Amino acid sequence: MAISYDAYRVFYHVAICKSFTRAAQVLNSSQPNITRIIRQLEQELGCRLFTRSNKGIVLTAEGEILFAHAQTAVQHISRAEAELKSRSGMQTGQVTIAASEAALHSVLLPALRDYRRDFPSVQVNVHSMTTENAMRQILHHLADVAITTKPLRRDTDLRLEELADFPDVLIAPPALAAGAEAPCTPERAARWPFISMHRQSVSYEMLRGYFSRHGVLFQPTTYVSSLSQIVPMVSSGLGAAILPAFMAAAQLRAGEVAQVPLTDAPPAHTVCMITHVHRTHSAACEELLLRLRQKR
């Protein structure tokens, strides 16, 4: 029975991620499906490809041999696909974008509005995700470009270009803000009930570092998976939050939340464009990258 390219592609991503679960996330599949494909591949080849260790999933000796060939094949095919897409020009091209939420609303949507007007035939695929997941999409050639908050960690295979800075502000329910000192110290603000993105997010790490510089342990009382969830929670009285000012602009104007000045301004969100250094982009993608660079 002939083994499909998809099986080798799944094997390649499991080997890179060292985890069936993370590979499933990268491939937008399920962990049981990834496990089933690997088991079928091992049966067809008559050997084990992975084994478990205290470091997670690792390649066996046979797996190392297969990976050396699969890596070359998957990367060459990805580059060939990009080259063929570039030859199709702007009429039938497509662009796949991985975007974090803050970057989507602040930079990407305004750029896409003009881009779609000028190139209505280009298919644009936008996937909203965290910065870390967006970087994985680029590393595994599953997206052409990532527009995200500046990552805290760098990778030599990724090209990072800063596009814009957006200041963060402290917002709170009006009743809580009314009793606050102006300006408020980070030490005092940290005693309030706080709403934050989850611990694996860049936003959480930025705030943890900010409060740590003031000798304060950052201990949110509520964690969310999306920045858009934060402002409604603040307006409902669940606690304070620090986030990009533009995300709370409407609620600030309506008086649903209040801005509290801080003695030390919180870190700004820097929005970046991330691409793979070894990837050839289609003409459609290159045009979008050019427009994003021009908006800096």
C-alpha positions in Angstrom: 0.0 0.0 0.0 1.4 3.4 -1.0 2.1 5.8 1.8 0.6 9.2 1.2 2.5 12.5 1.4 0.1 13.6 4.1 1.4 10.8 6.4 5.0 12.0 6.0 3.9 15.6 6.5 2.2 14.6 9.8 5.4 12.7 10.8 7.5 15.7 10.1 5.4 18.1 12.3 5.2 15.6 15.2 9.0 15.3 15.0 9.4 19.1 15.0 6.9 19.7 17.8 7.9 16.6 19.8 4.3 16.3 20.8 1.2 14.8 19.1 -1.0 17.5 20.8 1.1 20.4 19.5 1.4 18.9 16.0 -2.4 18.6 16.0 -2.7 22.3 16.8 -0.3 23.3 14.1 -2.0 21.1 11.5 -5.5 22.1 12.7 -6.3 18.5 13.4 -7.1 16.4 16.4 -4.6 14.5 18.6 -6.4 11.1 18.1 -6.2 11.6 14.3 -2.5 12.5 14.4 -1.8 9.4 16.6 -3.8 7.2 14.2 -1.8 8.4 11.2 1.6 7.8 12.9 0.6 4.3 14.0 -0.5 3.5 10.4 2.8 4.9 9.1 4.8 2.7 11.6 2.8 -0.3 10.6 3.5 0.3 6.9 7.2 0.9 7.5 7.5 -2.0 10.0 9.3 0.0 12.7 8.7 2.4 15.6 9.4 6.0 14.7 8.8 7.6 18.1 9.4 6.8 21.7 8.5 8.6 24.9 11.0 10.0 27.3 11.1 12.6 30.2 11.5 15.2 27.4 8.4 14.1 25.6 8.1 12.4 22.2 11.5 11.7 20.7 12.6 10.0 17.4 13.9 6.5 17.4 17.0 5.6 15.4 14.7 4.6 12.5 12.7 7.8 13.0 15.9 9.9 12.7 16.7 8.3 9.3 13.2 9.0 8.0 13.2 12.5 9.4 16.3 13.4 7.5 14.5 12.6 4.2 11.1 13.8 5.2 12.4 17.2 6.3 13.9 17.9 2.9 10.8 16.7 1.1 8.3 18.7 3.1 10.4 21.9 2.9 11.0 21.5 -0.9 7.3 20.9 -1.6 6.3 24.0 0.5 8.7 26.1 -1.5 7.4 24.7 -4.7 3.9 25.5 -3.7 4.9 29.1 -2.9 6.7 29.5 -6.2 3.7 28.1 -8.2 1.3 30.5 -6.3 3.6 33.4 -7.1 3.4 32.5 -10.8 -0.4 32.8 -10.7 -0.1 36.5 -10.1 -2.6 38.7 -8.4 -5.7 37.4 -10.0 -5.8 33.9 -8.6 -3.4 34.2 -5.6 -4.1 33.6 -2.0 -2.5 34.7 1.3 -2.7 32.9 4.7 -2.2 35.1 7.7 -1.8 34.2 11.4 -2.8 37.1 13.6 -2.9 37.8 17.3 -6.0 39.7 18.4 -4.4 43.1 19.2 -2.5 43.0 15.9 -5.6 42.0 14.0 -7.6 45.0 15.2 -4.8 47.6 15.2 -2.8 46.9 12.0 -4.2 44.1 9.9 -7.8 45.0 9.4 -7.1 48.6 8.1 -4.5 47.2 5.7 -6.8 44.4 4.5 -9.6 46.9 3.8 -7.6 48.6 1.1 -6.0 45.4 -0.1 -9.3 43.7 -0.7 -10.6 46.8 -2.5 -7.6 46.7 -5.0 -7.3 42.9 -5.3 -10.8 41.4 -4.9 -9.9 38.1 -6.5 -7.2 37.2 -4.1 -8.3 34.7 -1.4 -7.3 35.9 2.1 -7.3 33.4 4.9 -7.0 34.9 8.4 -6.5 32.7 11.5 -6.7 34.4 14.9 -4.3 32.9 17.5 -1.8 33.7 20.1 1.6 35.1 19.2 3.3 31.8 20.1 1.0 29.7 17.9 1.3 32.2 15.1 5.1 31.8 15.2 4.7 28.0 15.0 2.5 28.4 11.9 5.3 30.3 10.2 8.0 27.9 11.3 6.0 25.0 9.9 5.1 26.8 6.6 1.4 26.7 7.4 1.0 30.5 7.1 2.6 33.1 4.8 2.9 35.9 7.4 2.1 36.4 11.0 1.0 39.8 12.4 1.3 39.7 16.1 2.4 41.4 19.3 6.2 41.4 19.5 7.3 37.9 20.8 9.5 37.6 23.8 11.6 34.9 22.2 13.4 35.0 18.9 14.1 32.3 16.3 16.8 32.5 13.7 14.5 31.1 11.0 12.1 34.0 11.5 12.3 37.5 10.2 10.7 40.1 12.5 9.8 43.6 11.4 8.2 46.1 13.8 5.2 47.9 12.4 3.7 50.0 15.2 3.5 50.7 18.9 0.2 50.9 20.8 0.3 52.3 24.4 -1.3 50.2 27.1 -3.6 51.8 29.8 -4.9 50.7 33.1 -8.7 50.6 33.1 -11.1 49.8 36.0 -14.8 49.8 36.8 -15.8 53.4 37.5 -16.6 52.6 41.1 -13.1 51.2 41.7 -11.4 54.0 39.8 -13.3 56.7 41.8 -11.5 55.7 45.0 -8.1 55.4 43.4 -5.2 57.8 43.9 -4.3 59.7 40.8 -1.8 58.8 39.5 -1.9 55.3 41.0 1.3 53.3 41.7 1.8 49.8 40.2 2.1 48.5 43.8 -1.4 49.8 44.7 -3.0 48.7 41.4 -1.7 45.2 41.9 -3.9 44.8 45.0 -7.0 45.2 42.9 -8.9 42.2 41.4 -7.1 41.9 38.0 -8.2 40.4 34.6 -5.4 39.1 32.4 -4.7 37.0 29.3 -3.7 33.4 30.1 -0.2 32.6 31.4 1.2 31.4 28.0 0.4 34.8 26.3 2.8 37.6 25.5 0.4 40.0 27.2 0.6 38.2 30.5 4.4 38.0 30.3 4.7 41.7 29.6 2.5 42.5 32.7 4.3 40.1 34.9 7.6 41.7 34.0 6.2 45.2 34.5 4.9 44.5 38.0 8.1 42.5 38.9 10.2 45.6 38.1 8.2 47.3 40.9 8.8 44.4 43.3 5.2 43.2 43.0 4.0 39.7 42.3 1.4 39.8 39.5 -1.6 37.6 40.5 -4.6 38.0 38.3 -7.9 36.9 39.7 -9.4 36.2 36.3 -7.8 34.7 33.2 -9.2 34.9 29.7 -8.2 33.5 26.3 -9.0 36.6 24.3 -8.3 40.3 24.7 -11.8 41.1 23.5 -13.2 39.4 26.6 -11.4 41.8 29.0 -13.2 45.1 28.5 -16.8 43.6 29.0 -15.5 42.0 32.2 -14.0 45.3 33.5 -17.3 47.1 32.7 -19.2 44.4 34.6 -17.1 45.1 37.7 -15.0 42.0 37.8 -11.7 43.8 38.1 -9.1 46.1 36.5 -7.0 45.4 33.5 -4.1 46.7 31.4 -4.5 46.5 27.7 -4.0 48.6 24.5 -5.9 51.8 24.8 -7.7 51.4 21.4 -9.4 48.2 22.6 -11.3 50.2 25.3 -11.8 53.5 23.4 -15.6 53.1 22.9 -16.2 52.0 26.5 -14.1 54.8 27.9 -16.1 57.4 25.9 -19.3 55.8 27.1 -18.2 55.9 30.7 -18.6 52.1 31.1 -14.9 51.9 32.2 -12.5 54.5 33.5 -8.8 55.0 32.8 -6.6 55.2 35.8 -3.2 57.1 35.3 -0.2 55.2 36.5 3.0 56.7 38.0 4.9 54.4 35.6 3.4 53.8 32.2 2.9 50.2 31.4 4.7 48.7 28.4 3.3 49.3 24.9 2.2 46.5 22.6 4.5 46.5 19.6 2.9 44.9 16.6 5.3 43.0 14.3 5.2 41.3 11.0 6.9 37.8 11.1 7.9 35.8 8.0 10.1 32.8 7.4 13.6 33.6 6.2 13.7 30.7 3.8 10.1 31.0 2.3 9.3 32.3 -1.1 6.1 34.3 -1.1 3.5 34.6 -3.8 2.9 37.9 -5.7 -0.3 38.3 -3.7 1.5 37.9 -0.4 4.4 40.2 -1.4 2.0 43.0 -2.3 0.4 42.7 1.2 3.8 42.7 2.9 4.8 45.8 1.0 1.6 47.6 2.1 2.1 46.7 5.7 5.7 48.0 5.6 4.5 51.2 4.0 2.1 51.9 6.9 5.0 52.0 9.5 
